[in-house]
Amino acid sequence: MQSTQGYAAGQEFPVQLYAYELFDKVRRTVPLVDAAISKLVRLIGSFHVECADASMQAQLDRFLNEVPVGLTGHSVYSFMDSYLDSLLVYGNAVGEIVLDREGRYAAGLWNGKVRDVAVRAGAGAMQRQYYLRRGDGEVLLPHPERILFSALKPPDGGVYGVSLLQGVPVFAEILLRIYECVGQNFDRAGNVRYAVTYRPSADPADMAYAGERAKQIAREWADGMHAAKCGEVRDFVAVGDVDIRVIGADGTMPETEIPVRQLLEQILSKLSVPPFLLGLNWSSTERMSAQQADILTSELEYYRRLLDPVIRQIAEMYLQLCGCYAGVEIVWDPINLQDETELAQARLHHAQAMQIEQEL
């Protein structure tokens, strides 16, 4: 295995080409995937940044709450929502701390497109250089200290991460194929159509006028169907052996509940979102739902650890531009009240048990 020290300055890391358009298509066409990604972004929770220099705390809070993000957003929380969304969908996220023309203070934050930025090894083993991809080549970005970059579970020796949707397009394609077939079957069998069959008797007179009578039956049937659309009930009267059947009535629609559920289970297992959060009542007991919530909590804690360096870089650069070199600490809000209540209850039981042991 080749380490990062084995790469020369400026040499690009081995890069896996991501199918960005494929991931975008999966998210657009499968509402469950889009809902799961949005749930993860919202469930990550909020945070606040504590500055070691108490005199700068109010100024730092004002900057984080009011900093412009792109052309329409405000606050570092809006920036982190888009940043985490890109990290989950594409496996990488990139942003920039934008300074004013004189470079004296932070004027805003910008969410970049991952596909437009290339990351390569710099002069040192742990240094990175960023290149802006263009149609005619690449342009080196002169201020890498202003670039924010994160990767989700990068492979050994690599710098680019792996999308949370990796492997999902295969199951999504099968799922969409099933839904397409269901739609086609309802077009064929769901929209009821009738077969009207006229069988003339052996009488020569009936045989001679069979064609004319068939046309008359067809006209009367068409008039009756048209009248039904207008809310008028009209009886159909025919003479002779006339058979009326519903086309496709003998056939049965293929059962899709089991295969669709199996595909959705595979997709949700990759996204680590409990089914009950998406309105899917698959859990038979509340205990199972509690276990799924615990698993989701651990996943959210992992994503928080990925976002901590980005938030710290933004806050520390702002303070340094203000002439303050104090450290910062990111404090996340509890993921949910239920977890905090259970922890407090556990601490209470532990304290009561310790007290009983001491009394004995």
PLY file of the C-alpha trace (Angstrom):
ply
format ascii 1.0
element vertex 360
property float x
property float y
property float z
element edge 359
property int vertex1
property int vertex2
end_header
0.00 0.00 0.00
1.41 3.34 -1.01
1.18 6.12 1.58
0.69 9.80 0.96
4.41 10.37 1.41
4.98 8.44 -1.81
3.33 11.08 -3.96
5.42 13.85 -5.41
4.43 17.48 -4.99
1.58 18.35 -7.29
0.86 14.74 -8.22
-2.82 13.90 -8.07
-4.19 11.25 -5.73
-5.83 8.22 -7.32
-9.33 9.52 -7.94
-12.47 7.46 -8.40
-14.75 9.05 -10.96
-18.14 9.58 -9.35
-21.33 9.46 -11.31
-22.67 12.78 -10.02
-25.47 12.85 -12.55
-26.47 9.32 -11.57
-26.73 10.26 -7.88
-28.74 13.35 -8.79
-31.09 11.23 -10.90
-31.62 8.72 -8.08
-32.49 11.51 -5.69
-34.91 13.12 -8.13
-36.69 9.93 -9.16
-36.90 8.11 -5.78
-38.70 10.35 -3.27
-37.67 8.05 -0.40
-33.99 8.80 -1.02
-34.56 12.54 -1.11
-36.64 12.37 2.08
-33.95 10.32 3.87
-31.16 12.75 2.91
-33.25 15.72 4.02
-34.05 13.96 7.31
-30.37 13.35 8.02
-29.52 17.00 7.35
-32.25 18.23 9.68
-31.60 15.63 12.39
-27.93 16.59 12.64
-29.14 19.38 14.94
-27.81 22.81 15.73
-24.66 23.98 17.50
-22.98 27.01 18.98
-19.33 27.99 19.06
-17.69 29.01 22.32
-14.66 31.29 22.12
-11.86 31.07 24.69
-11.76 34.88 24.70
-15.04 35.90 26.32
-14.75 39.45 24.96
-15.07 38.12 21.39
-18.03 35.80 22.04
-20.79 38.26 21.14
-18.98 39.35 17.95
-18.39 35.75 16.92
-22.04 34.84 17.53
-23.19 37.78 15.42
-20.93 36.73 12.56
-22.10 33.10 12.62
-25.76 34.13 12.69
-25.58 36.83 10.02
-22.77 35.84 7.63
-23.98 35.85 3.98
-24.03 32.44 2.28
-24.02 32.53 -1.50
-26.52 34.88 -3.07
-29.57 34.07 -0.97
-28.61 32.44 2.34
-27.49 33.73 5.72
-25.80 32.20 8.79
-23.27 29.44 9.11
-26.12 27.01 9.79
-27.50 27.51 6.29
-24.02 26.92 4.90
-23.54 23.71 6.90
-26.90 22.32 5.78
-25.89 22.58 2.11
-22.38 21.41 2.94
-23.63 18.25 4.68
-26.13 17.61 1.88
-23.32 17.59 -0.68
-21.17 15.41 1.59
-23.86 12.76 1.84
-24.93 12.72 -1.80
-21.53 13.01 -3.51
-19.15 11.81 -0.78
-17.35 15.17 -0.84
-18.20 18.75 0.02
-16.34 21.95 -0.80
-16.81 25.55 0.24
-14.92 28.80 0.49
-14.48 31.56 3.04
-14.88 34.70 0.96
-12.92 37.78 2.04
-13.46 41.40 1.06
-11.38 43.00 -1.70
-8.68 44.09 0.71
-8.65 40.71 2.47
-9.24 42.25 5.88
-12.37 40.45 7.06
-14.61 37.52 6.16
-17.38 38.79 3.86
-19.30 35.53 3.45
-19.33 31.79 2.77
-19.81 30.01 -0.54
-20.96 26.44 -1.24
-19.02 25.12 -4.22
-19.68 22.30 -6.66
-17.56 19.25 -5.94
-17.31 18.29 -9.59
-15.62 21.63 -10.37
-12.77 21.23 -7.84
-9.80 18.87 -8.02
-7.75 18.05 -4.92
-4.09 17.12 -5.15
-1.14 16.63 -2.83
0.90 19.72 -2.09
4.57 20.18 -1.26
4.17 18.45 2.09
2.70 15.08 2.91
-0.32 16.61 4.63
-0.74 19.67 2.42
-3.44 19.93 -0.20
-3.77 22.01 -3.31
-7.08 22.87 -4.94
-7.64 23.29 -8.66
-10.68 24.76 -10.37
-11.71 22.60 -13.31
-12.52 24.42 -16.54
-13.24 23.34 -20.05
-9.72 24.16 -21.21
-7.85 22.87 -18.16
-7.37 23.54 -14.47
-6.49 26.66 -12.52
-4.66 26.51 -9.20
-6.56 28.28 -6.41
-4.07 30.66 -4.77
-5.46 30.57 -1.20
-5.96 26.97 -0.05
-6.37 28.16 3.55
-9.74 29.62 2.57
-11.04 26.40 1.02
-13.25 24.08 3.06
-13.17 20.44 2.00
-14.47 17.22 3.55
-14.57 13.62 2.38
-16.89 10.86 3.55
-15.08 7.59 4.30
-12.23 8.00 1.80
-10.38 4.78 0.91
-6.85 4.16 2.15
-4.40 6.49 0.47
-7.17 8.49 -1.18
-8.50 11.98 -0.67
-11.93 11.69 -2.27
-14.79 10.23 -0.25
-17.51 7.73 -1.07
-21.11 8.77 -1.59
-23.74 7.56 0.83
-25.73 6.53 -2.26
-23.03 4.20 -3.55
-24.74 0.96 -4.55
-28.22 2.49 -4.32
-28.63 3.19 -8.09
-28.74 -0.55 -8.81
-31.70 -1.11 -6.49
-33.29 2.19 -7.49
-33.26 1.11 -11.14
-35.07 -2.13 -10.31
-37.53 -0.28 -8.10
-38.36 2.22 -10.84
-38.77 -0.62 -13.31
-41.35 -2.25 -11.03
-43.25 1.02 -10.68
-43.14 1.50 -14.45
-44.56 -1.97 -14.99
-47.29 -1.30 -12.42
-48.24 1.83 -14.33
-48.31 -0.02 -17.63
-50.42 -2.82 -16.15
-52.95 -0.31 -14.85
-53.03 1.34 -18.26
-53.90 -2.02 -19.77
-56.09 -3.60 -17.10
-56.95 -0.78 -14.74
-58.68 1.23 -17.45
-61.57 -1.16 -18.05
-62.17 -2.03 -21.70
-64.87 -4.26 -23.10
-64.95 -6.88 -25.83
-68.38 -7.11 -27.51
-68.75 -10.27 -29.59
-71.74 -10.95 -31.87
-72.29 -14.55 -32.95
-74.86 -14.92 -35.75
-77.02 -18.02 -35.78
-77.12 -20.61 -38.53
-80.08 -18.84 -40.12
-79.08 -17.64 -43.62
-80.76 -14.27 -42.94
-78.60 -13.71 -39.87
-75.51 -14.74 -41.79
-76.35 -12.33 -44.59
-76.75 -9.31 -42.33
-74.07 -10.21 -39.78
-71.71 -7.41 -40.84
-74.43 -4.76 -40.77
-75.68 -5.88 -37.36
-72.13 -5.89 -35.96
-71.67 -2.28 -37.08
-75.01 -1.31 -35.53
-74.05 -2.97 -32.23
-70.71 -1.10 -32.29
-72.46 2.24 -32.84
-74.95 1.62 -30.03
-72.18 0.52 -27.68
-70.10 3.60 -28.47
-73.11 5.86 -27.90
-73.78 4.18 -24.56
-70.17 4.67 -23.41
-70.23 8.32 -24.50
-73.49 8.89 -22.64
-71.93 7.38 -19.49
-69.18 10.01 -19.61
-71.87 12.69 -19.54
-73.57 11.11 -16.54
-76.43 9.52 -18.50
-77.20 5.85 -17.92
-78.29 4.19 -21.15
-79.20 0.52 -21.55
-77.73 -1.57 -24.33
-80.25 -3.72 -26.18
-79.17 -6.28 -28.73
-80.82 -9.17 -30.55
-79.09 -12.47 -30.95
-76.12 -14.07 -29.29
-74.08 -11.11 -27.99
-71.24 -11.69 -25.50
-69.78 -8.78 -23.49
-66.59 -9.36 -21.50
-64.06 -7.16 -19.73
-60.67 -7.36 -21.42
-58.06 -8.67 -18.98
-60.57 -9.69 -16.31
-59.18 -13.23 -16.24
-55.64 -12.02 -15.58
-54.24 -11.02 -12.18
-51.95 -8.12 -11.35
-48.44 -9.24 -10.27
-47.81 -8.93 -6.53
-45.31 -6.13 -5.88
-45.48 -5.57 -2.11
-42.76 -8.05 -1.18
-40.17 -7.13 -3.88
-40.73 -3.40 -3.34
-40.23 -3.78 0.40
-37.06 -5.80 -0.11
-35.64 -3.12 -2.38
-36.59 -0.34 0.03
-34.97 -2.24 2.89
-31.71 -2.41 0.96
-31.85 1.31 0.21
-32.71 2.30 3.78
-29.98 0.06 5.20
-27.48 2.09 3.18
-28.96 5.40 4.29
-29.19 4.31 7.98
-32.58 5.96 8.42
-35.20 4.06 10.47
-38.26 3.26 8.36
-40.68 4.79 10.88
-39.10 8.21 10.32
-40.22 8.01 6.69
-43.74 6.82 7.42
-43.02 3.12 6.83
-44.53 1.06 9.66
-42.34 -2.02 9.42
-41.39 -2.35 13.10
-43.66 -4.66 15.08
-42.51 -3.46 18.51
-41.50 -0.18 20.11
-38.28 -1.84 21.25
-37.15 -2.27 17.67
-37.90 1.40 16.97
-35.79 2.40 20.00
-32.87 0.33 18.73
-33.15 1.91 15.30
-33.13 5.35 16.92
-29.93 4.45 18.78
-28.27 3.41 15.52
-29.33 6.67 13.90
-27.92 8.62 16.84
-24.50 7.01 16.36
-24.61 7.88 12.64
-25.42 11.50 13.40
-22.55 11.67 15.89
-20.22 10.46 13.14
-21.39 13.19 10.75
-20.92 15.78 13.48
-17.29 14.75 13.85
-16.80 15.34 10.12
-18.32 18.83 10.36
-16.39 19.93 13.47
-13.12 20.82 11.61
-15.05 22.87 9.03
-16.90 24.89 11.66
-13.67 25.40 13.60
-11.84 26.59 10.48
-14.54 29.18 9.77
-14.65 30.48 13.34
-10.89 30.59 13.83
-10.25 32.37 10.54
-12.83 35.00 11.42
-11.23 35.55 14.84
-7.73 35.71 13.36
-8.83 38.33 10.85
-10.15 40.28 13.83
-6.76 40.01 15.55
-7.81 37.32 18.04
-5.96 34.00 18.15
-8.03 32.35 20.87
-9.26 28.82 20.43
-12.88 27.77 19.92
-15.00 24.83 20.98
-18.02 23.51 19.07
-20.90 22.50 21.33
-23.70 20.53 19.66
-27.25 20.47 20.92
-28.62 17.13 22.14
-29.91 15.07 19.25
-33.23 14.56 21.03
-34.70 15.00 24.46
-35.48 11.33 24.87
-31.80 10.36 24.82
-30.96 12.99 27.43
-33.82 11.79 29.64
-32.65 8.19 29.43
-29.08 9.18 30.28
-30.23 11.23 33.23
-32.39 8.33 34.43
-29.43 5.97 34.14
-27.22 8.33 36.16
-29.93 8.56 38.82
-30.20 4.79 39.10
-26.42 4.50 39.31
-26.28 7.10 42.10
-29.04 5.34 44.01
-27.24 2.00 43.69
-23.99 3.56 44.95
-25.83 5.06 47.93
-27.40 1.71 48.84
-23.99 -0.01 48.65
-22.44 2.58 50.94
-25.23 2.22 53.48
-24.76 -1.52 53.54
0 1
1 2
2 3
3 4
4 5
5 6
6 7
7 8
8 9
9 10
10 11
11 12
12 13
13 14
14 15
15 16
16 17
17 18
18 19
19 20
20 21
21 22
22 23
23 24
24 25
25 26
26 27
27 28
28 29
29 30
30 31
31 32
32 33
33 34
34 35
35 36
36 37
37 38
38 39
39 40
40 41
41 42
42 43
43 44
44 45
45 46
46 47
47 48
48 49
49 50
50 51
51 52
52 53
53 54
54 55
55 56
56 57
57 58
58 59
59 60
60 61
61 62
62 63
63 64
64 65
65 66
66 67
67 68
68 69
69 70
70 71
71 72
72 73
73 74
74 75
75 76
76 77
77 78
78 79
79 80
80 81
81 82
82 83
83 84
84 85
85 86
86 87
87 88
88 89
89 90
90 91
91 92
92 93
93 94
94 95
95 96
96 97
97 98
98 99
99 100
100 101
101 102
102 103
103 104
104 105
105 106
106 107
107 108
108 109
109 110
110 111
111 112
112 113
113 114
114 115
115 116
116 117
117 118
118 119
119 120
120 121
121 122
122 123
123 124
124 125
125 126
126 127
127 128
128 129
129 130
130 131
131 132
132 133
133 134
134 135
135 136
136 137
137 138
138 139
139 140
140 141
141 142
142 143
143 144
144 145
145 146
146 147
147 148
148 149
149 150
150 151
151 152
152 153
153 154
154 155
155 156
156 157
157 158
158 159
159 160
160 161
161 162
162 163
163 164
164 165
165 166
166 167
167 168
168 169
169 170
170 171
171 172
172 173
173 174
174 175
175 176
176 177
177 178
178 179
179 180
180 181
181 182
182 183
183 184
184 185
185 186
186 187
187 188
188 189
189 190
190 191
191 192
192 193
193 194
194 195
195 196
196 197
197 198
198 199
199 200
200 201
201 202
202 203
203 204
204 205
205 206
206 207
207 208
208 209
209 210
210 211
211 212
212 213
213 214
214 215
215 216
216 217
217 218
218 219
219 220
220 221
221 222
222 223
223 224
224 225
225 226
226 227
227 228
228 229
229 230
230 231
231 232
232 233
233 234
234 235
235 236
236 237
237 238
238 239
239 240
240 241
241 242
242 243
243 244
244 245
245 246
246 247
247 248
248 249
249 250
250 251
251 252
252 253
253 254
254 255
255 256
256 257
257 258
258 259
259 260
260 261
261 262
262 263
263 264
264 265
265 266
266 267
267 268
268 269
269 270
270 271
271 272
272 273
273 274
274 275
275 276
276 277
277 278
278 279
279 280
280 281
281 282
282 283
283 284
284 285
285 286
286 287
287 288
288 289
289 290
290 291
291 292
292 293
293 294
294 295
295 296
296 297
297 298
298 299
299 300
300 301
301 302
302 303
303 304
304 305
305 306
306 307
307 308
308 309
309 310
310 311
311 312
312 313
313 314
314 315
315 316
316 317
317 318
318 319
319 320
320 321
321 322
322 323
323 324
324 325
325 326
326 327
327 328
328 329
329 330
330 331
331 332
332 333
333 334
334 335
335 336
336 337
337 338
338 339
339 340
340 341
341 342
342 343
343 344
344 345
345 346
346 347
347 348
348 349
349 350
350 351
351 352
352 353
353 354
354 355
355 356
356 357
357 358
358 359
